[in-house]
Structures are given as structure tokens and as C-alpha cells.
């Protein structure tokens, strides 16, 4: 008997279900390639369990996107005002065929949203793609110019427009040449939104699980159940309201929203900005640039999809064992776990006296020991948590920052690190202890501070 519904076991969502159309996307080469793209680059060198891939993450994003769609389009969640707003987009929220089309499109977009990632995800994106290219643009290329387009137009039971998948998968910030209506903007928020995007929900839960840290966990069941479409409060003297709907949360979900944002802070602090994972990423980037002799990754989908973590690791092992291979030094640092060591980081007491304290230490170290032995890396602040609307119990909407002191005071993760070769670490410690006060108090020239 032919199955029309399929399921896979998942450590985060128990079971993930999908239909025959979605299975065709899952079985495609662009999606299967994600089995060989690590979610967290080389973080498994620090957190041994963090070997998960973008394949299962993308399945999880599809699962959550479907759940969110069902909740926010429930008749009990949609006011007449909201229905009227979307009628201007030719979207009838009373028409099940319309809802079925957009739910299917959203779930497929969720499957496709990470197809454009380079080997080892974000590690070398800015160095190995052409100018003005990133993984979102590559994702769009794959959707529009690979077998995905043919599947959407010719092989599924409900024909899906590739342009709709692109819009929902990467959003208006990354597809500025496309015209979005309010409905498309809202659905793209479901996947890539700064506040309640299910991409973020899944990666926090999944990365936390596989890294062995509890910091990324939050009650996503409760959070999703309290999501709804909200319009902003009146902000003019005559009480006129903005008519731009967005993804918000009911008052009962505010605490869970706080937990989501705190999870993000903790995971950035403990995992994504971990100084040792970052130095591995730097060594990896150096290796890729040198091993490929500066050659950029191809942007033609059929060629791009032939490159995964597997090919990179094979080249890396080969280079590590052969000093004549390009990238030997960097490959050996990774394979032999001989990475540069953390020497100096941001210390509040030092920064309060001089905001350039870390850069001062780096410049002095570089001048003393040379660039081969010293490295500087700044992990800039990711910005304050996104503001979002809360639908209060009295049927009014207000911004979360006006209602939550927790959200208002969530710190912004940032780190700045000086790394050195282990061969000079002991000597450098003595040198820093002797000259620390002079280095901290030294004022950089403006152009040096900006480098």
C-alpha cells in the first residue's frame, strides 16, 4: 500500500511528519546535500556532541512552521480587522484552498531555507563567495535554477510558485528586488523573523540539545500556542492605527517569549561566541582560502552542490599530513588540535578605563611576536532583542519592551579575543603582567582603533 504520509523520529520534536510532495523536496539532491553540512561548523571540536547537520534542522524548521501556521490561521485567533487587511493581498482566510496552498508553500520554504549554505555553514562565507553573495542568495539560486524548480512546478500535487518559496524562505531583507505584500512578509517572519522565526526556535533547541547545554531550552509548545497576528497600537494623536500586521504573542506567552530571548543570549555567550570554536573557524577559513588558492566557490547550483564538508575534510586531512600541500599549516592546527590559545579577552575593569584595551594588547603582542603567533578576533554585538507586539487580555496591543523589564535588560552578547601560539604563552603571560597597566592606559590613534 502506497504511503501518502511519512514520518521520521527526531530528538527535538519526537516525530516529524511530511506528505508525498514534501518528500520529493527532501529526496532531492539540494536537500540531501544538507546531510553533509554541519550545523555548527567545527564546534564539535569543543562540544563533542555537536555533530548535527542542517538536514535535520531544516526538517525541524518545516515541522515548527506548519505548527505556527495552524495556530495563527485558526478562526479563533483572527479578528475581522485582520481578515480585512489580508483581503487586500487577495488572501481569503476563510478559503481552505487558499490556506492549504500557503501552508504547503510555507513548509516547503522552511525545507529550502538553508540549501545555500557553504561547507561548514557560516565559517568562510564572507571570504569564499563573490561580492554581494551570501548563503541566502545561493538558496534563491538553488530554488530557481535546480531540480527544486521543476519539482514545484511539475511534480507536486499542488503547483507551487518558486517565487513564493523564495520570498518565504529568505524574506524581504534578502530579496529586495522582489515585491512583497503584507501576507508574504508575515509568512516570511514565521521562518526568518527576528522575534519568533522558527529557524531560530529550532536551532536554539537543537544546538542546545546536541552541545549538551541546557541554556537553549524554552517551552516552544506554549510559545507557539500563544502566537497570533497582531496590528500595532495607535500612535497618532487622532488614534489612527498602523495597518501593518506582524507576528506577535498573546499576553499569556510573554514569559515564554522572555525565555526564548534569554536562551538566545545564553547560547550566543556559551556556544556561538565561544572563543575556542571561533579560533577553529578562523583556522578553517585560512585553510580554505589557501587550499583553494583563493578560488571562490562556484555559484552555479549544479557545481555548488558537489561541495560539502566531506570534500573539505578529505582535503584537510591530506594537507595536514603533507607539508607541501596548500594550507598545511592551518590544516595541521585543526587536525592536531594545535589551535592558537586564548590569551586575553574583554574584561570589564579594563574596558571601563579604555574601550580599546583588547586591541592595545593585540597590537603590542603582534609587534613583539609577529603575526604568525598572534591573532585578534572581534565577535560584535548582535543587537538588542527584536521588539514585538503583545496582544493583551483587554484586546489592546503594546510593544514587549513596554511590558517586560526582563527583555529590556537582556544583555547583548559580544566578545573580543587575543589568541597566541602555545609556544609563547608562558612568556607572554609574564610580559603582560609586567606591562599591563601601560597597555591598558595607552590611547590608540583613531585609525588603529578602527582596524
C-alpha positions in Angstrom: 0.0 0.0 0.0 1.4 3.4 -1.0 2.0 5.8 1.9 0.9 9.4 1.5 2.1 10.5 4.9 5.6 9.9 6.2 7.4 10.4 9.5 10.9 10.4 10.9 12.0 10.3 14.5 13.6 13.4 15.8 15.2 14.1 19.2 13.7 17.6 19.4 10.2 17.2 18.0 9.6 13.5 18.7 8.2 12.8 15.2 8.3 15.0 12.1 5.6 14.2 9.6 5.5 15.2 5.9 3.5 14.3 2.8 4.5 13.0 -0.6 5.1 16.4 -2.1 7.4 17.4 0.7 9.1 14.0 0.4 10.1 14.9 -3.1 11.9 18.0 -1.9 13.5 16.0 0.9 14.7 13.4 -1.6 16.2 16.0 -3.9 20.0 16.5 -4.2 19.9 20.0 -2.8 18.2 18.8 0.3 20.2 15.6 0.7 23.4 17.6 0.5 22.5 19.1 3.8 23.2 15.7 5.4 26.8 16.7 4.9 26.8 20.3 6.1 27.5 20.6 9.9 25.1 23.0 11.6 27.8 24.4 13.9 30.9 24.2 11.8 33.7 22.9 13.9 32.0 23.4 17.2 32.2 19.6 17.7 35.9 20.1 18.4 34.7 21.9 21.6 31.3 20.2 22.2 31.7 16.6 21.0 28.0 16.0 20.6 27.5 19.0 18.3 27.9 16.9 15.1 24.3 17.5 13.9 23.7 18.7 10.4 21.5 21.2 8.6 19.4 18.3 7.2 17.6 17.6 10.5 17.5 21.3 11.4 15.6 22.0 8.1 13.2 19.2 8.9 12.6 20.7 12.3 12.0 24.2 10.8 9.4 22.7 8.5 7.7 21.0 11.5 7.5 24.2 13.5 6.5 26.3 10.5 3.5 24.1 10.0 2.5 24.3 13.7 2.8 28.1 13.7 0.7 28.4 10.5 -2.1 26.3 12.0 -2.1 28.4 15.2 -2.1 31.8 13.6 -4.7 31.0 11.0 -7.1 29.4 13.5 -10.6 31.1 13.2 -10.4 31.8 16.9 -7.2 33.8 16.5 -8.1 36.0 13.6 -10.2 39.2 14.0 -12.4 40.7 11.3 -9.9 43.5 11.1 -7.0 41.1 10.3 -9.1 39.3 7.7 -9.8 42.6 6.0 -6.2 43.5 5.9 -5.2 40.4 4.1 -8.1 40.6 1.6 -6.1 43.4 0.0 -3.5 40.8 -0.7 -6.0 38.5 -2.5 -5.8 36.1 0.5 -9.1 34.9 1.8 -8.5 33.4 5.2 -12.0 31.8 5.1 -11.0 29.8 2.0 -9.4 26.4 2.9 -7.9 26.0 -0.5 -6.0 29.3 0.0 -4.9 28.2 3.4 -3.8 24.8 2.1 -1.7 26.4 -0.7 0.1 28.8 1.7 0.7 26.2 4.4 2.3 23.9 1.8 4.3 26.8 0.4 5.5 27.7 3.9 6.5 24.2 4.8 8.4 23.8 1.6 10.1 27.2 2.0 11.2 26.0 5.5 12.7 22.9 4.0 14.6 25.0 1.4 15.7 27.9 3.7 19.2 26.6 4.3 20.0 24.9 1.0 22.6 27.6 0.1 24.9 27.1 3.0 28.6 26.6 2.3 30.6 23.7 3.7 30.8 24.2 7.5 27.9 26.7 7.3 28.9 30.3 8.1 32.6 29.8 8.8 34.0 31.2 5.5 31.0 32.7 3.8 32.5 36.2 3.5 35.8 35.0 2.1 34.7 32.3 -0.4 31.6 33.7 -2.2 31.7 36.6 -4.7 31.0 40.1 -3.6 27.3 40.6 -2.7 26.7 36.9 -2.4 25.7 35.1 0.8 24.0 31.8 1.6 20.6 33.4 1.2 21.3 34.4 -2.3 22.7 30.9 -3.0 19.5 29.5 -1.6 17.5 31.5 -4.0 19.7 30.3 -6.9 19.0 26.7 -6.0 15.3 27.2 -5.7 15.1 29.0 -9.0 17.7 27.1 -11.1 17.9 23.5 -9.9 15.6 20.4 -9.7 13.7 22.2 -7.0 12.0 24.5 -9.5 10.9 21.5 -11.6 9.5 19.7 -8.6 7.5 22.8 -7.5 6.1 23.4 -11.0 5.6 19.9 -12.4 5.9 17.1 -9.8 3.7 18.1 -6.8 0.0 17.6 -6.4 -0.5 21.3 -5.8 1.6 23.5 -8.1 3.8 25.9 -6.0 5.2 29.1 -7.4 9.0 29.1 -6.9 8.9 32.9 -6.3 6.6 32.3 -3.3 9.0 29.8 -1.9 11.9 32.2 -2.3 10.0 35.0 -0.6 9.1 33.0 2.4 12.5 31.2 2.7 14.8 34.3 2.7 12.4 37.2 3.5 12.3 40.8 2.2 15.7 41.8 3.6 17.5 39.3 1.4 15.2 39.6 -1.6 15.0 43.3 -2.0 14.3 43.1 -5.7 11.0 41.2 -5.1 7.8 42.9 -4.2 6.2 41.5 -1.0 2.7 42.0 0.1 1.7 42.0 3.8 0.8 38.3 3.8 4.1 37.3 2.3 6.0 39.4 4.8 4.1 37.9 7.7 4.8 34.3 6.5 8.4 35.1 5.9 8.5 36.2 9.6 7.4 32.7 10.5 10.6 31.3 9.2 13.3 34.1 9.4 11.7 36.6 11.8 13.9 38.2 14.4 11.4 37.6 17.2 9.5 34.4 16.5 11.2 32.9 13.5 11.0 29.1 13.7 14.5 28.9 12.2 15.8 30.4 15.4 13.5 28.3 17.6 14.7 25.1 16.1 18.4 25.9 16.1 18.3 27.1 19.7 16.6 23.9 20.8 18.7 21.6 18.6 22.1 23.2 19.2 21.4 23.2 23.0 20.5 19.5 22.9 23.5 18.4 20.9 26.0 20.6 22.6 24.8 19.3 26.0 23.9 22.7 27.3 20.5 23.4 28.9 20.7 27.2 28.2 18.8 26.9 24.8 15.8 25.2 26.1 12.4 27.0 26.4 8.8 25.9 26.2 8.3 26.2 22.5 4.9 24.4 22.7 3.5 27.1 24.9 5.1 29.9 22.9 3.7 28.6 19.6 0.2 28.2 21.1 0.2 31.8 22.1 1.3 33.3 18.8 -1.1 35.4 16.8 -1.3 38.0 14.1 -1.3 41.5 15.7 -1.6 45.0 14.4 0.3 47.8 16.2 -1.3 50.2 18.7 -2.5 53.6 17.8 0.5 56.0 17.6 -1.0 59.2 16.3 -3.0 62.0 18.0 -6.2 61.1 16.3 -5.9 57.4 17.3 -5.3 56.0 13.8 -3.7 52.6 13.8 -1.0 51.2 11.5 -2.4 48.5 9.2 0.8 46.5 9.0 0.1 43.1 10.7 3.0 41.2 12.3 3.7 38.1 14.2 3.0 38.8 17.9 2.3 36.9 21.1 -0.7 36.9 23.5 -0.1 38.2 27.0 -0.1 34.6 28.3 3.0 33.9 26.2 5.1 36.8 27.3 7.1 34.9 29.9 7.8 32.2 27.4 9.0 34.9 24.9 11.4 36.1 27.6 12.7 32.6 28.0 13.3 32.4 24.2 15.3 35.6 24.2 17.3 34.6 27.3 18.0 31.3 25.6 19.4 33.2 22.6 21.6 35.3 24.9 23.0 32.2 26.7 23.6 30.2 23.5 25.5 33.1 21.9 27.5 33.6 25.1 28.3 29.9 25.6 28.3 28.3 22.2 28.2 30.6 19.2 30.7 33.1 20.6 32.8 30.5 22.4 36.4 31.7 21.8 37.8 28.3 21.0 35.1 27.5 18.4 35.9 30.9 16.9 39.6 30.2 16.5 38.8 26.9 14.9 36.6 28.8 12.4 39.4 31.2 11.7 41.9 28.3 11.1 39.3 26.7 8.9 38.8 29.9 6.9 42.5 30.3 6.5 42.8 26.7 5.3 40.0 27.0 2.7 41.4 30.3 1.3 44.9 28.9 1.0 44.0 25.3 -0.1 41.7 26.7 -2.8 44.4 29.1 -3.8 42.0 32.0 -3.4 39.4 30.4 -5.8 35.8 31.3 -4.8 33.1 28.7 -4.5 31.0 28.3 -7.7 27.6 29.9 -7.8 26.1 27.7 -10.4 23.8 25.3 -8.4 24.9 22.1 -10.0 28.5 22.8 -9.3 27.9 24.3 -5.9 26.0 21.2 -4.7 29.0 19.0 -5.3 30.9 20.6 -2.4 30.2 19.5 1.1 32.0 19.1 4.4 33.1 15.7 3.3 35.3 17.0 0.5 36.7 19.7 2.7 37.6 17.3 5.5 39.3 15.0 3.0 41.4 17.8 1.7 42.2 18.9 5.2 43.4 15.5 6.3 45.5 15.3 3.2 47.0 18.7 3.7 47.7 18.1 7.4 49.9 15.1 6.6 51.7 16.6 3.7 53.7 19.8 4.3 53.8 20.5 0.6 50.0 20.8 0.3 48.5 24.3 0.3 47.0 25.1 3.7 49.2 22.6 5.5 49.9 24.8 8.5 46.2 25.6 9.1 45.0 22.0 8.5 47.6 20.8 11.0 46.4 23.2 13.6 42.8 21.8 13.2 43.5 18.1 12.9 46.2 18.1 15.5 44.2 20.4 17.9 47.1 22.8 17.9 44.9 25.8 17.6 46.0 29.2 18.9 45.2 29.7 22.6 43.0 32.3 24.2 45.4 34.8 25.8 43.3 37.9 26.6 39.6 38.8 26.4 37.3 41.6 27.2 37.5 42.4 31.0 35.0 45.0 32.3 37.5 46.5 34.6 40.0 47.1 31.7 37.3 48.3 29.3 36.0 50.8 31.8 39.4 52.5 31.6 40.0 52.1 27.9 37.5 50.7 25.4 40.4 49.7 23.1 42.1 47.6 25.8 41.9 44.4 23.8 43.2 46.0 20.6 46.1 47.5 22.6 47.2 44.1 23.9 46.9 42.6 20.4 48.9 45.4 18.7 51.7 45.1 21.3 51.7 41.3 21.1 51.8 41.4 17.3 54.7 43.8 17.3 56.6 41.7 19.8 56.0 38.2 18.5 54.8 38.6 14.8 51.6 37.8 13.0 52.2 34.1 12.8 51.9 33.8 16.6 49.2 36.2 17.4 45.6 36.6 16.2 42.8 39.1 17.0 39.1 38.4 16.6 36.1 40.6 17.5 32.7 39.0 17.8 30.5 42.1 17.6 27.2 42.5 19.5 24.3 41.1 17.7 22.0 43.9 18.7 19.2 44.2 21.2 16.4 41.6 21.1 13.8 42.4 18.4 10.8 44.3 19.6 7.5 42.6 19.1 3.8 43.1 19.8 1.9 41.6 22.7 -1.8 41.1 22.4 -3.1 41.9 25.9 -6.0 40.4 27.7 -8.0 43.6 27.2 -7.7 43.2 23.4 -5.2 46.0 23.1 -1.7 45.6 21.7 1.5 47.0 23.1 5.2 46.5 22.5 7.0 43.9 24.6 9.7 46.4 25.7 6.9 48.4 27.4 5.7 45.4 29.3 8.8 43.4 30.2 11.7 44.6 32.3 13.4 41.2 31.5 13.5 41.9 27.8 14.6 45.5 28.3 17.6 44.3 30.3 18.8 41.3 28.4 22.5 41.9 27.7 23.9 42.0 24.3 26.4 39.1 23.6 29.8 40.3 22.5 33.4 39.1 22.7 36.8 40.3 21.7 39.8 37.9 22.0 43.6 37.9 21.5 44.9 34.4 20.6 48.6 33.4 20.8 50.6 30.3 19.9 51.0 28.0 22.9 54.8 28.0 22.5 54.9 31.6 23.7 52.0 31.6 26.2 54.1 31.4 29.4 56.5 34.1 28.3 53.6 36.3 27.1 51.8 36.0 30.4 54.9 37.3 32.3 55.3 40.1 29.8 51.6 41.1 30.1 51.7 41.1 33.9 54.7 43.5 33.7 53.3 45.9 31.1 49.5 45.5 31.6 48.9 49.0 33.1 50.8 50.8 30.4 49.0 48.8 27.7 45.5 49.4 29.1 46.0 53.1 29.5 47.6 53.6 26.1 45.4 55.6 23.7 45.3 54.3 20.2 45.4 56.5 17.2 41.8 56.7 15.7 42.7 54.8 12.5 44.3 51.9 14.6 41.3 51.7 16.8 39.0 51.1 13.8 41.1 48.4 12.2 
